[in-house]
Amino acid sequence: MNLSGINYTYRCCLQYTPVYKDISKSMEIVDKFLEKYTTDDQIDVLILPEMAFTGYKFDNRDDIHPKIDPNNQEQSSKIT
């Protein structure tokens, strides 16, 4: 956005409690929050916590393997 020759970047930070190991449900929570915003709100950047959709903690590599999206083809690419 440009006001009086100054460029502004509007950021939205979302801190919430994800549903542990349930990516779809966690994404639903974020989608619900974002429903109230439109392009008129001019949010340029949405900032979420690290591992915001997976629920943060995994017991070992085998535990996290089903949640990995190696080609950005599934869950993570659905956020727009």
HUSUL-V875333 format. One record per residue. N is the residue number from 1. RES is the residue in one small letter. OMEGA is omega in degrees with one decimal (999 if undefined). BURIAL is b if it has 16 or more other C-alpha atoms within 10 Angstrom, else e. Layout:
n->N res->RES omega->OMEGA burial->BURIAL
n->N res->RES omega->OMEGA burial->BURIAL
This chain:
n->1 res->m omega->-178.5 burial->e
n->2 res->n omega->176.2 burial->e
n->3 res->l omega->178.2 burial->e
n->4 res->s omega->177.7 burial->e
n->5 res->g omega->179.0 burial->e
n->6 res->i omega->177.3 burial->e
n->7 res->n omega->178.5 burial->e
n->8 res->y omega->171.9 burial->e
n->9 res->t omega->-179.8 burial->e
n->10 res->y omega->-178.2 burial->e
n->11 res->r omega->175.7 burial->e
n->12 res->c omega->178.1 burial->e
n->13 res->c omega->-179.6 burial->e
n->14 res->l omega->175.3 burial->e
n->15 res->q omega->-178.8 burial->e
n->16 res->y omega->178.2 burial->e
n->17 res->t omega->179.3 burial->e
n->18 res->p omega->174.9 burial->b
n->19 res->v omega->-173.2 burial->b
n->20 res->y omega->177.0 burial->e
n->21 res->k omega->178.4 burial->b
n->22 res->d omega->-175.4 burial->e
n->23 res->i omega->-177.6 burial->b
n->24 res->s omega->-179.8 burial->e
n->25 res->k omega->178.9 burial->e
n->26 res->s omega->178.1 burial->b
n->27 res->m omega->176.2 burial->b
n->28 res->e omega->178.9 burial->e
n->29 res->i omega->179.9 burial->e
n->30 res->v omega->178.5 burial->b
n->31 res->d omega->180.0 burial->e
n->32 res->k omega->178.3 burial->e
n->33 res->f omega->-174.9 burial->e
n->34 res->l omega->-179.5 burial->e
n->35 res->e omega->-176.0 burial->e
n->36 res->k omega->-179.6 burial->e
n->37 res->y omega->176.8 burial->e
n->38 res->t omega->176.5 burial->e
n->39 res->t omega->177.4 burial->e
n->40 res->d omega->178.3 burial->e
n->41 res->d omega->173.3 burial->e
n->42 res->q omega->174.8 burial->e
n->43 res->i omega->-178.4 burial->e
n->44 res->d omega->-174.6 burial->e
n->45 res->v omega->173.7 burial->e
n->46 res->l omega->-177.3 burial->e
n->47 res->i omega->178.4 burial->e
n->48 res->l omega->177.8 burial->e
n->49 res->p omega->175.2 burial->e
n->50 res->e omega->-179.0 burial->e
n->51 res->m omega->-173.4 burial->e
n->52 res->a omega->-175.9 burial->b
n->53 res->f omega->-175.3 burial->b
n->54 res->t omega->179.5 burial->b
n->55 res->g omega->168.2 burial->b
n->56 res->y omega->-165.8 burial->e
n->57 res->k omega->175.4 burial->e
n->58 res->f omega->-175.2 burial->e
n->59 res->d omega->-178.7 burial->e
n->60 res->n omega->-178.5 burial->e
n->61 res->r omega->179.7 burial->e
n->62 res->d omega->-179.9 burial->e
n->63 res->d omega->-177.3 burial->e
n->64 res->i omega->-174.6 burial->e
n->65 res->h omega->-179.6 burial->e
n->66 res->p omega->-177.3 burial->e
n->67 res->k omega->-177.6 burial->e
n->68 res->i omega->178.5 burial->e
n->69 res->d omega->-168.4 burial->e
n->70 res->p omega->-177.1 burial->e
n->71 res->n omega->179.8 burial->e
n->72 res->n omega->-174.5 burial->e
n->73 res->q omega->-172.2 burial->e
n->74 res->e omega->-171.5 burial->e
n->75 res->q omega->-172.1 burial->e
n->76 res->s omega->-178.6 burial->e
n->77 res->s omega->-179.0 burial->e
n->78 res->k omega->178.8 burial->e
n->79 res->i omega->178.7 burial->e
n->80 res->t omega->999 burial->e
